[in-house]
Amino acid sequence: MEANILAVAGIALVAVATFYLGYRTSRSPSTTQDFLVARRTVRSRRNAAAVSGEYLSAASFIGVAGLVLKDGADALWYPVGFTVGYLALMLFVAAPLRRSGAYTLPDFCEARLGSRALRGLAAAFVVFIGILYVVPQLQAAGLSITKIVPGAPNWVGALLVTVVVIANVFGGGMRAVTVVQAFQYWLKLFAIAAPTFVLCVLFIGEGGRGSVTTGLTEPLPPTFAENTTLDVRTPVLLEVTEPVHLAANGVVDGDEVSGSVYWTPMSSPYEVDADTQLSFFAGSSVPVVAGAPPTNDLWLAPSGDGEDVFATYSLMLALFLGTMGLPHVLVRFYTNPDGRAARRTTLHVLLLLGVFYLFPILLGALSRLYVPELLVTGRTDAAVLELPSKLAPGILGPILAAVLTAGAFAAFLSTSSGLVVSVSGVLSTDVLRGRVRDFRFATAVAGGAPLALAIVLRPSDISLSVGMSFTLAASTFCPVLLLGVWWRKLTSVGAAAGMVVGGGLVLAALVLNAVSGFTGNWAPALLLQPALVTVPVAFLTVILVSRATQSKVPADVNQMRLRMHAPDGLGFIRDRAVARFGSAEERARLADGRHRK
């Protein structure tokens, strides 16, 4: 009960601090410029903290540790990819994108290629990617609430996050969200770094509770340190590498079971239905979900299986290129005053992300030793929240769990805020008339739709679902951005064809994955991680169709490319947001804006 109270208090403090900062900042915005791009005067360091705050989502805070617990070395590509994606963004896109004068991805498509139809298509993909990314944040919030308040339905956490996010975005738009997300980055860094440091000290000094009988380098499966009873909430397929005695009450391999059972490697894997209770004895080997490394030595070594290698390279491509196509990431660079500031922001982001990702990796390794029972239920995303109570003695465990829970909740809020802002900006300017009240109405829609989906759809591994969002971004916007910035022969027809083909292939994979999840998980690696196919196909489609439609090359392509690549000091930047929505007063106020390093 004590741990629950502390964690609830931590969540309450984060929610109140977030709301207060948003409220304080929301008293100054009054124009479309304020809500869309924060007057384009956000200094580099604050913008970098804000970018990092919204980018470090549930997948980063709790999903990475869960994947390291389950997949070991193969999961390390997630934090590496999440970080290195900004290197490609800094080198190829950040500065030219800011100099283009656009304020959303659809606006860039129209500015570069002069097509309203392409702008509408891009707007549809921005909305879809944004919603696809928000859903796992809300589901992770529900997971956190159920851990600290037993019996609470999953939708409670999702509703709480949605209400706080909509309140902040509704009141202050991009200006309010920038301050909130910068604060939440430093909060998340402290919330994950401090507990990790304490847990590592306990582990090294042998001051933690429980005993570890199997090292991470030994060719043995993890073992239960004490008698453990688990409730399987969703169907799982379990493998064992050593004989295991256990007690089961429920359905195993389609048969009703009540009492002692004996599992052997010869009969593995075992299909365990939902609502089945499994009881293991101290010292027993831990069964793992089918496909995960069953022993610690395999967990520590990269997989050499053909499908796993394909999935790894596909994931790398999706993360490296998908970052530059994420609408909630790119919209932050429109708040910089010039291209140099945008590039400086990206460099700072690389440093901030590199520091953060050290800690979930360590938590995932410790979880393999102290909470291996999560490998049985498949709910490895809960590793970060459950590890402190198993390793830290006395009241220290609940305190560390409360700090981690507060940090996780900040991750849900910051990422959801960035996504809602980006989707609201597109809806208000491309579907509605672009007024402040239109932005606020779009905010309610952008927050309410993912909430409904999060309640209806069943949860999956958070990082895996986020990885599919990266794949969709890499297969749609990445070719248009890279070729739009660096290839003068790009046409609107080619860009549209590439987005439709690349996005259509990813969406088809999403549908098949959903069907597979309900019919036996038969989907191959190609469908689980399709970027290695969809991204090259999208690039090829854009190039071939553009070559075939050279008459559609915009007449002002040279002027636009000069604006994107000319040094900032020459003064070629022209903000389209001002031209479309700005009044004379707004232009004068923007002209007086000053940028601080």
C-alpha positions as CSV (number, residue, x, y, z in Angstrom):
1,M,0.0,0.0,0.0
2,E,2.9,2.4,0.8
3,A,4.4,1.9,-2.6
4,N,1.1,2.7,-4.2
5,I,0.7,6.0,-2.2
6,L,4.2,7.2,-3.1
7,A,3.8,6.4,-6.8
8,V,0.4,8.1,-6.9
9,A,1.9,11.1,-5.2
10,G,4.7,11.2,-7.8
11,I,2.2,11.1,-10.6
12,A,0.1,13.8,-9.0
13,L,3.2,16.1,-8.6
14,V,4.2,15.6,-12.3
15,A,0.6,16.3,-13.5
16,V,0.3,19.4,-11.3
17,A,3.7,20.8,-12.3
18,T,3.0,20.1,-16.0
19,F,-0.4,21.9,-15.8
20,Y,1.1,24.8,-13.9
21,L,3.9,25.4,-16.4
22,G,1.4,25.1,-19.2
23,Y,-1.0,27.5,-17.5
24,R,1.8,30.1,-16.8
25,T,2.9,30.0,-20.4
26,S,-0.6,30.0,-21.9
27,R,-1.3,33.5,-20.7
28,S,0.8,35.1,-23.4
29,P,-0.1,33.3,-26.7
30,S,-2.8,35.1,-28.7
31,T,-2.0,34.6,-32.4
32,T,-1.7,31.8,-34.9
33,Q,2.1,32.3,-34.9
34,D,2.2,31.6,-31.1
35,F,0.2,28.4,-31.3
36,L,1.9,27.0,-34.4
37,V,5.6,27.9,-34.1
38,A,6.1,29.9,-30.9
39,R,7.0,33.0,-32.9
40,R,10.1,31.1,-34.2
41,T,12.2,32.6,-31.4
42,V,13.0,29.5,-29.2
43,R,16.6,29.4,-28.2
44,S,18.7,26.4,-29.2
45,R,19.4,24.8,-25.8
46,R,15.8,25.1,-24.7
47,N,14.5,23.8,-28.0
48,A,17.0,20.8,-27.7
49,A,15.6,20.0,-24.3
50,A,12.1,20.2,-25.6
51,V,12.9,18.0,-28.6
52,S,14.5,15.4,-26.3
53,G,11.6,15.7,-23.9
54,E,9.0,14.9,-26.5
55,Y,11.2,12.3,-28.2
56,L,11.9,10.3,-25.1
57,S,8.5,8.5,-25.1
58,A,7.1,5.5,-23.3
59,A,9.2,3.4,-25.7
60,S,12.4,5.0,-24.4
61,F,11.6,5.2,-20.7
62,I,10.1,1.7,-20.1
63,G,10.0,0.0,-23.5
64,V,13.8,-0.1,-24.1
65,A,14.4,-1.8,-20.7
66,G,11.7,-4.3,-21.4
67,L,13.2,-5.2,-24.8
68,V,16.7,-5.5,-23.3
69,L,15.2,-7.9,-20.7
70,K,13.6,-10.0,-23.3
71,D,15.9,-9.8,-26.4
72,G,19.3,-8.8,-24.9
73,A,21.9,-7.7,-27.4
74,D,19.5,-7.5,-30.3
75,A,17.5,-4.9,-28.5
76,L,20.4,-2.5,-28.2
77,W,19.7,-1.2,-31.7
78,Y,16.6,0.6,-30.4
79,P,18.5,3.2,-28.3
80,V,21.3,3.4,-30.9
81,G,18.8,4.0,-33.7
82,F,16.7,6.4,-31.7
83,T,19.8,8.5,-31.2
84,V,21.6,8.2,-34.5
85,G,18.5,9.2,-36.4
86,Y,19.2,12.7,-35.3
87,L,22.7,12.6,-36.9
88,A,21.0,12.0,-40.3
89,L,18.5,14.8,-39.5
90,M,21.3,17.2,-38.6
91,L,23.4,16.5,-41.7
92,F,20.7,16.4,-44.4
93,V,17.4,18.1,-43.3
94,A,17.4,20.3,-40.3
95,A,18.8,23.6,-41.6
96,P,17.3,23.5,-45.2
97,L,13.9,22.6,-43.7
98,R,14.0,25.6,-41.4
99,R,15.1,27.9,-44.2
100,S,12.3,26.7,-46.4
101,G,9.9,28.9,-44.3
102,A,7.5,26.0,-43.9
103,Y,5.7,25.4,-40.5
104,T,4.4,21.9,-41.0
105,L,5.3,18.9,-43.1
106,P,2.4,19.4,-45.5
107,D,3.3,23.1,-45.8
108,F,6.9,22.0,-46.9
109,C,5.4,19.7,-49.5
110,E,3.4,22.5,-51.0
111,A,6.2,25.1,-50.7
112,R,8.7,22.8,-52.5
113,L,6.4,21.2,-55.1
114,G,3.5,23.6,-55.5
115,S,0.7,21.1,-55.1
116,R,-2.3,21.5,-52.9
117,A,-3.2,17.8,-53.6
118,L,0.1,16.7,-52.3
119,R,-0.3,18.9,-49.2
120,G,-3.6,17.1,-48.5
121,L,-2.0,13.7,-48.8
122,A,0.8,14.7,-46.5
123,A,-1.7,16.0,-44.0
124,A,-3.5,12.7,-44.0
125,F,-0.2,10.8,-43.2
126,V,0.8,13.3,-40.5
127,V,-2.5,12.7,-38.8
128,F,-2.2,8.9,-39.1
129,I,1.4,8.8,-37.9
130,G,0.6,11.1,-35.0
131,I,-2.3,9.0,-33.8
132,L,-0.4,5.7,-34.3
133,Y,2.4,7.1,-32.1
134,V,0.0,8.5,-29.4
135,V,-1.8,5.2,-28.8
136,P,1.1,3.3,-27.3
137,Q,1.8,6.3,-25.0
138,L,-1.7,6.1,-23.6
139,Q,-1.5,2.3,-23.3
140,A,1.7,2.6,-21.4
141,A,0.1,5.2,-19.1
142,G,-2.7,2.7,-18.4
143,L,-0.1,0.0,-17.7
144,S,1.6,2.2,-15.1
145,I,-1.6,3.1,-13.3
146,T,-2.6,-0.6,-13.1
147,K,0.8,-1.4,-11.5
148,I,0.4,1.2,-8.7
149,V,-3.4,0.9,-8.3
150,P,-4.3,-2.7,-8.4
151,G,-7.7,-3.3,-10.0
152,A,-7.8,0.0,-11.8
153,P,-8.9,-0.3,-15.5
154,N,-6.3,0.5,-18.2
155,W,-8.3,3.5,-19.5
156,V,-7.8,5.5,-16.3
157,G,-4.1,6.3,-17.0
158,A,-4.9,7.0,-20.7
159,L,-7.7,9.4,-19.7
160,L,-5.5,11.2,-17.2
161,V,-2.7,11.8,-19.7
162,T,-5.2,12.9,-22.4
163,V,-6.9,15.4,-20.1
164,V,-3.6,17.1,-19.0
165,V,-2.2,17.2,-22.6
166,I,-5.3,18.7,-24.1
167,A,-5.5,21.3,-21.3
168,N,-1.9,22.4,-22.0
169,V,-2.1,22.4,-25.8
170,F,-5.6,24.0,-25.8
171,G,-4.4,26.9,-23.7
172,G,-0.9,27.7,-25.0
173,G,-0.1,25.7,-28.1
174,M,3.5,25.4,-29.1
175,R,4.7,28.1,-26.6
176,A,3.3,26.3,-23.6
177,V,4.4,22.9,-24.9
178,T,8.0,24.0,-25.4
179,V,8.4,25.1,-21.8
180,V,6.7,22.0,-20.5
181,Q,8.7,19.5,-22.6
182,A,12.1,21.2,-21.7
183,F,11.2,20.8,-18.0
184,Q,10.1,17.2,-18.5
185,Y,13.3,16.2,-20.2
186,W,15.4,17.1,-17.1
187,L,12.7,15.5,-14.9
188,K,12.9,12.2,-16.9
189,L,16.7,12.2,-16.9
190,F,16.7,12.6,-13.1
191,A,13.9,10.1,-12.6
192,I,15.8,7.3,-14.5
193,A,19.4,8.2,-13.7
194,A,19.1,8.5,-9.9
195,P,17.3,5.1,-9.3
196,T,19.6,3.4,-11.8
197,F,22.6,4.7,-9.9
198,V,21.2,3.5,-6.6
199,L,20.3,0.1,-8.0
200,C,23.7,-0.4,-9.5
201,V,25.4,0.5,-6.2
202,L,23.2,-2.1,-4.4
203,F,23.9,-4.7,-7.1
204,I,27.7,-4.2,-7.0
205,G,27.8,-4.0,-3.2
206,E,25.6,-7.1,-2.8
207,G,23.2,-5.0,-0.8
208,G,20.1,-5.8,-2.8
209,R,17.4,-8.2,-1.7
210,G,17.2,-11.7,-3.0
211,S,20.0,-13.9,-4.4
212,V,21.1,-14.2,-8.0
213,T,22.0,-17.8,-8.9
214,T,22.6,-17.5,-12.6
215,G,25.0,-15.0,-14.2
216,L,24.2,-13.2,-17.4
217,T,27.2,-14.9,-19.2
218,E,26.3,-18.5,-18.2
219,P,24.7,-20.9,-20.7
220,L,21.7,-21.4,-18.5
221,P,18.2,-19.9,-18.4
222,P,17.2,-17.4,-15.7
223,T,15.9,-18.9,-12.5
224,F,13.3,-17.9,-9.9
225,A,14.9,-16.7,-6.7
226,E,11.8,-17.6,-4.6
227,N,8.4,-19.3,-5.0
228,T,6.5,-17.3,-7.5
229,T,2.9,-17.3,-8.7
230,L,2.0,-15.5,-11.9
231,D,-1.3,-14.6,-13.5
232,V,-1.2,-14.8,-17.3
233,R,-3.5,-12.0,-18.6
234,T,-3.0,-12.5,-22.4
235,P,-2.3,-15.8,-24.3
236,V,1.4,-16.6,-24.5
237,L,3.6,-19.3,-26.1
238,L,6.3,-20.4,-23.7
239,E,9.6,-22.3,-24.3
240,V,11.7,-24.2,-21.8
241,T,15.3,-25.5,-22.2
242,E,15.3,-27.5,-18.9
243,P,12.6,-29.7,-17.3
244,V,10.3,-27.5,-15.0
245,H,7.9,-28.6,-12.3
246,L,5.1,-26.2,-11.7
247,A,1.5,-25.9,-10.7
248,A,-1.0,-24.6,-13.2
249,N,-4.6,-23.6,-12.9
250,G,-6.3,-22.8,-16.2
251,V,-5.8,-23.9,-19.9
252,V,-2.5,-25.2,-21.2
253,D,-2.2,-26.5,-24.8
254,G,-6.0,-26.4,-25.1
255,D,-6.6,-28.6,-22.0
256,E,-8.0,-27.7,-18.6
257,V,-5.3,-28.1,-16.0
258,S,-5.5,-27.8,-12.2
259,G,-2.6,-29.0,-10.2
260,S,1.0,-30.2,-10.7
261,V,2.4,-30.3,-14.3
262,Y,5.8,-31.2,-15.8
263,W,7.2,-29.3,-18.8
264,T,10.1,-30.7,-20.8
265,P,12.1,-29.2,-23.7
266,M,10.9,-32.1,-26.0
267,S,7.3,-30.9,-25.7
268,S,8.1,-27.2,-25.9
269,P,6.6,-24.7,-26.7
270,Y,3.5,-24.6,-24.5
271,E,0.5,-22.5,-25.3
272,V,-0.9,-20.9,-22.2
273,D,-4.3,-19.2,-22.4
274,A,-5.4,-16.0,-20.7
275,D,-6.5,-16.1,-17.1
276,T,-4.3,-19.0,-16.3
277,Q,-2.3,-19.1,-13.0
278,L,1.2,-20.6,-13.0
279,S,3.1,-21.3,-9.8
280,F,6.9,-21.9,-9.9
281,F,9.2,-23.1,-7.2
282,A,12.4,-21.4,-6.1
283,G,15.4,-22.4,-8.2
284,S,13.2,-23.5,-11.2
285,S,14.2,-22.4,-14.7
286,V,12.2,-19.5,-16.1
287,P,10.2,-20.3,-19.3
288,V,10.5,-17.5,-21.9
289,V,8.1,-16.3,-24.6
290,A,8.7,-18.2,-27.9
291,G,11.3,-16.4,-30.0
292,A,13.2,-14.8,-27.1
293,P,16.7,-16.0,-26.1
294,P,16.0,-18.9,-23.7
295,T,19.4,-18.8,-22.0
296,N,21.6,-16.0,-20.7
297,D,24.5,-16.6,-23.0
298,L,22.3,-16.5,-26.0
299,W,20.7,-13.3,-24.6
300,L,24.1,-11.7,-24.4
301,A,25.1,-12.6,-28.0
302,P,23.5,-11.1,-31.2
303,S,21.2,-13.5,-33.0
304,G,22.5,-15.2,-36.1
305,D,19.2,-16.4,-37.3
306,G,18.3,-15.3,-40.8
307,E,14.9,-13.8,-39.9
308,D,16.4,-12.0,-36.9
309,V,19.2,-10.5,-39.0
310,F,16.7,-9.2,-41.5
311,A,14.6,-7.7,-38.7
312,T,17.6,-6.1,-37.2
313,Y,18.7,-4.4,-40.4
314,S,15.2,-3.4,-41.1
315,L,14.8,-1.9,-37.7
316,M,18.1,0.0,-38.1
317,L,16.9,1.5,-41.4
318,A,13.5,2.5,-40.0
319,L,15.1,4.2,-36.9
320,F,17.9,6.0,-38.9
321,L,15.6,7.4,-41.5
322,G,12.2,7.5,-39.7
323,T,13.3,10.2,-37.3
324,M,13.5,12.8,-40.0
325,G,9.9,12.0,-41.0
326,L,8.2,12.2,-37.6
327,P,5.9,15.2,-37.6
328,H,6.2,15.9,-33.9
329,V,10.0,16.0,-34.2
330,L,10.2,18.2,-37.3
331,V,7.6,20.7,-36.1
332,R,10.0,21.7,-33.3
333,F,12.6,22.9,-35.8
334,Y,10.1,25.4,-37.2
335,T,10.4,27.2,-33.9
336,N,14.1,28.0,-34.5
337,P,14.8,31.5,-36.0
338,D,17.2,30.2,-38.7
339,G,18.9,27.2,-40.2
340,R,22.1,27.5,-38.1
341,A,20.0,27.4,-34.9
342,A,18.1,24.3,-36.2
343,R,21.4,22.5,-36.8
344,R,22.7,23.6,-33.3
345,T,19.6,22.3,-31.7
346,T,20.0,18.9,-33.4
347,L,23.6,18.6,-32.1
348,H,22.5,19.3,-28.6
349,V,19.7,16.7,-28.9
350,L,22.3,14.1,-29.8
351,L,24.2,14.8,-26.6
352,L,21.0,14.8,-24.4
353,L,19.7,11.5,-25.9
354,G,23.1,9.8,-25.7
355,V,23.2,10.5,-21.9
356,F,19.7,9.3,-21.3
357,Y,19.8,6.0,-23.1
358,L,22.6,4.6,-20.9
359,F,20.2,4.1,-18.1
360,P,17.3,2.0,-19.6
361,I,20.0,-0.5,-20.9
362,L,21.3,-1.0,-17.4
363,L,17.8,-1.4,-16.0
364,G,17.0,-4.0,-18.6
365,A,20.1,-6.0,-17.6
366,L,19.3,-5.9,-13.9
367,S,15.7,-6.9,-14.7
368,R,17.0,-10.1,-16.3
369,L,18.5,-11.0,-12.9
370,Y,15.8,-9.8,-10.5
371,V,12.4,-9.9,-12.3
372,P,12.8,-12.8,-14.8
373,E,9.1,-13.8,-14.1
374,L,8.1,-11.0,-16.6
375,L,9.5,-13.3,-19.3
376,V,6.7,-15.8,-18.6
377,T,3.8,-13.3,-18.8
378,G,5.3,-11.4,-21.7
379,R,4.7,-8.1,-19.9
380,T,8.3,-7.1,-20.0
381,D,7.4,-3.4,-20.4
382,A,6.7,-3.4,-16.6
383,A,10.4,-4.2,-15.8
384,V,11.3,-0.6,-14.9
385,L,8.4,-0.3,-12.5
386,E,8.9,-3.6,-10.8
387,L,12.6,-3.8,-10.5
388,P,13.1,-1.5,-7.5
389,S,10.9,-3.5,-5.2
390,K,12.9,-6.7,-5.9
391,L,16.4,-5.2,-5.6
392,A,16.2,-2.3,-3.1
393,P,15.6,-3.2,0.6
394,G,12.9,-1.7,2.9
395,I,11.3,1.7,2.1
396,L,14.0,2.4,-0.5
397,G,12.3,0.2,-3.0
398,P,9.0,2.0,-3.0
399,I,10.7,5.4,-3.1
400,L,12.7,4.4,-6.2
401,A,9.6,2.9,-7.8
402,A,7.7,6.1,-7.2
403,V,10.5,8.2,-8.8
404,L,10.6,5.9,-11.9
405,T,6.8,6.0,-12.1
406,A,6.8,9.8,-12.0
407,G,9.4,9.8,-14.8
408,A,7.4,7.4,-16.9
409,F,4.3,9.5,-16.5
410,A,6.3,12.6,-17.6
411,A,7.4,10.6,-20.7
412,F,3.7,9.9,-21.6
413,L,2.8,13.6,-21.1
414,S,5.7,15.1,-23.1
415,T,5.5,12.9,-26.1
416,S,1.8,13.0,-26.3
417,S,1.9,16.8,-26.1
418,G,4.3,17.0,-29.0
419,L,2.2,14.7,-31.1
420,V,-1.1,16.4,-30.3
421,V,0.5,19.8,-31.2
422,S,1.7,18.5,-34.6
423,V,-1.6,16.9,-35.5
424,S,-3.6,19.9,-34.3
425,G,-1.5,22.2,-36.4
426,V,-2.1,20.2,-39.5
427,L,-5.8,19.8,-38.8
428,S,-6.3,23.5,-38.0
429,T,-4.4,24.8,-41.1
430,D,-5.3,22.1,-43.7
431,V,-8.8,21.1,-42.7
432,L,-10.0,24.2,-40.9
433,R,-9.4,27.9,-41.5
434,G,-6.2,28.2,-39.3
435,R,-7.7,30.4,-36.6
436,V,-6.8,30.1,-32.9
437,R,-10.2,28.6,-32.1
438,D,-9.8,26.1,-35.0
439,F,-6.5,25.0,-33.4
440,R,-8.2,24.4,-30.1
441,F,-11.0,22.4,-31.7
442,A,-8.4,20.3,-33.5
443,T,-6.6,19.7,-30.2
444,A,-9.7,18.1,-28.8
445,V,-10.0,15.8,-31.9
446,A,-6.2,15.0,-31.9
447,G,-6.4,14.0,-28.2
448,G,-9.7,12.2,-28.2
449,A,-9.2,9.9,-31.2
450,P,-6.1,8.2,-29.8
451,L,-7.8,7.8,-26.4
452,A,-10.6,5.9,-28.1
453,L,-8.2,3.6,-30.0
454,A,-6.0,3.0,-26.9
455,I,-9.1,1.8,-25.0
456,V,-10.3,-0.5,-27.9
457,L,-7.0,-1.9,-29.1
458,R,-5.2,-4.4,-27.0
459,P,-1.6,-3.5,-25.8
460,S,1.5,-4.9,-27.4
461,D,5.2,-4.3,-26.8
462,I,5.4,-0.5,-26.7
463,S,8.8,-0.2,-28.5
464,L,7.6,-2.5,-31.2
465,S,4.5,-0.5,-32.0
466,V,6.5,2.7,-31.9
467,G,9.0,1.1,-34.3
468,M,6.2,0.7,-36.8
469,S,5.5,4.4,-36.6
470,F,9.2,5.0,-37.5
471,T,8.8,2.6,-40.4
472,L,5.7,4.5,-41.7
473,A,7.6,7.9,-41.4
474,A,10.7,6.5,-43.2
475,S,8.5,5.1,-46.0
476,T,6.5,8.2,-46.6
477,F,8.1,11.5,-45.6
478,C,11.8,10.6,-45.6
479,P,12.0,10.2,-49.4
480,V,10.1,13.4,-50.0
481,L,12.2,15.4,-47.5
482,L,15.6,14.1,-48.7
483,L,14.9,14.4,-52.4
484,G,13.0,17.6,-51.9
485,V,16.0,19.2,-50.3
486,W,18.8,17.7,-52.5
487,W,17.2,16.8,-55.9
488,R,15.9,19.5,-58.1
489,K,14.0,17.1,-60.5
490,L,11.5,15.9,-57.9
491,T,7.9,16.4,-58.9
492,S,4.7,16.4,-57.0
493,V,3.4,13.4,-58.9
494,G,6.5,11.4,-57.9
495,A,6.3,12.5,-54.3
496,A,2.7,11.5,-54.1
497,A,3.3,8.1,-55.7
498,G,6.2,7.3,-53.3
499,M,4.1,8.3,-50.3
500,V,1.2,6.2,-51.4
501,V,3.3,3.1,-52.3
502,G,5.5,3.3,-49.3
503,G,2.8,4.1,-46.9
504,G,0.4,1.6,-48.4
505,L,2.9,-1.2,-47.9
506,V,3.4,-0.3,-44.3
507,L,-0.3,0.0,-43.6
508,A,-0.8,-3.4,-45.2
509,A,1.8,-4.9,-42.9
510,L,0.1,-3.3,-40.0
511,V,-3.2,-4.8,-40.9
512,L,-1.7,-8.3,-41.4
513,N,0.2,-8.0,-38.1
514,A,-3.1,-7.2,-36.3
515,V,-4.8,-10.2,-37.9
516,S,-1.7,-12.3,-37.0
517,G,-2.0,-11.3,-33.4
518,F,-5.5,-12.6,-33.1
519,T,-4.9,-15.8,-35.1
520,G,-1.7,-17.4,-33.8
521,N,1.1,-14.9,-34.4
522,W,2.0,-16.3,-37.8
523,A,3.4,-13.0,-39.3
524,P,7.0,-13.4,-40.6
525,A,9.8,-10.9,-39.9
526,L,9.1,-9.1,-43.2
527,L,5.7,-8.0,-41.8
528,L,6.9,-7.2,-38.3
529,Q,9.7,-5.0,-39.6
530,P,9.1,-4.2,-43.2
531,A,11.3,-1.1,-43.6
532,L,14.1,-2.9,-45.4
533,V,11.6,-3.4,-48.3
534,T,9.2,-0.5,-48.0
535,V,11.8,2.3,-47.8
536,P,13.8,1.4,-50.9
537,V,10.6,0.8,-52.8
538,A,9.3,4.2,-51.8
539,F,12.6,5.9,-52.9
540,L,12.6,4.1,-56.1
541,T,9.0,4.9,-56.8
542,V,9.6,8.6,-56.2
543,I,12.6,8.7,-58.5
544,L,11.1,6.7,-61.4
545,V,7.8,8.6,-61.4
546,S,9.5,12.0,-61.1
547,R,11.7,11.1,-64.1
548,A,8.6,10.2,-66.1
549,T,6.9,13.5,-65.1
550,Q,9.6,16.1,-65.6
551,S,7.0,18.5,-67.0
552,K,5.6,18.8,-63.5
553,V,8.9,20.2,-62.0
554,P,7.9,23.6,-60.3
555,A,8.9,26.7,-62.2
556,D,10.3,28.3,-59.0
557,V,12.5,25.2,-58.1
558,N,15.7,27.2,-58.3
559,Q,14.5,30.0,-56.1
560,M,13.2,27.5,-53.5
561,R,16.5,25.5,-53.5
562,L,18.5,28.8,-53.2
563,R,16.3,29.7,-50.1
564,M,17.0,26.3,-48.5
565,H,20.7,26.2,-49.1
566,A,21.9,29.8,-49.0
567,P,23.6,31.0,-45.8
568,D,21.3,32.5,-43.2
569,G,23.0,35.8,-43.3
570,L,21.9,36.5,-46.9
571,G,18.3,36.8,-45.6
572,F,16.5,34.6,-48.1
573,I,14.2,33.0,-45.4
574,R,10.5,33.9,-45.8
575,D,8.2,32.4,-43.3
576,R,5.1,31.1,-45.0
577,A,3.1,31.1,-41.8
578,V,3.3,34.9,-41.7
579,A,2.4,35.2,-45.4
580,R,-0.7,33.0,-44.9
581,F,-1.9,33.9,-41.4
582,G,0.1,36.9,-40.1
583,S,-1.3,40.4,-39.7
584,A,0.8,43.5,-40.0
585,E,1.2,43.6,-36.2
586,E,2.5,40.0,-36.2
587,R,5.0,40.8,-38.9
588,A,6.3,43.7,-36.9
589,R,6.5,41.7,-33.7
590,L,8.3,38.8,-35.4
591,A,10.8,41.2,-36.9
592,D,11.7,42.3,-33.4
593,G,12.2,38.8,-32.1
594,R,15.7,37.9,-30.8
595,H,17.3,34.5,-30.6
596,R,19.5,33.5,-27.7
597,K,22.0,30.7,-27.9
